[in-house]
């Protein structure tokens, strides 16, 4: 005797967060991630007279130029903003160096967990304490590294805007 499955009625489309299961289709191909929304362009009211370039707090870089003179001023403003970011990056590098020096002082001269005590209660206590210290150090260093990476991405965006302003100058010349 054979058992047959009933054909299911057409399923409703899945919500955005659910995976759609289809035969002969890989799961990663089934759901496309939504495209990130385009960042809103700053309004004209936010632009001050004589300001042709802007770096927003969330790291977006904008230029507002109409001729070659404005483009040259925008390049100067962007290079100034880049120097400020590079100074912040140097401060973060110094902070990371201090954090690593503190970690070296903490770990210098530590005795290893001896074989006899490594399986005991005290060995476990020492191991857990050291693991916690390692995690605290790694967390502090990772925060500094994330800030540095964010600054690096903003600097790259500034460089791109500088190149586009230079290309505008060449086209208008």
Secondary structure, 3 states (H helix, E strand, C coil): CCCCCCCCCCCCCCCCCCCCCCCCCCHHHHCCCCCCCCCCCCCHHHCCCCCCEEECCCCCEEECCCCHHHHHHHHHHHHHHHHHHHHHHHHHHHHHHHHHHHHHHHHCCCCCCCHHHHCCHHHHHHHHHHHHHHHHHHHHHHHHHHHHHHHHHHHHHHHHHHHHHHHHHHHHC
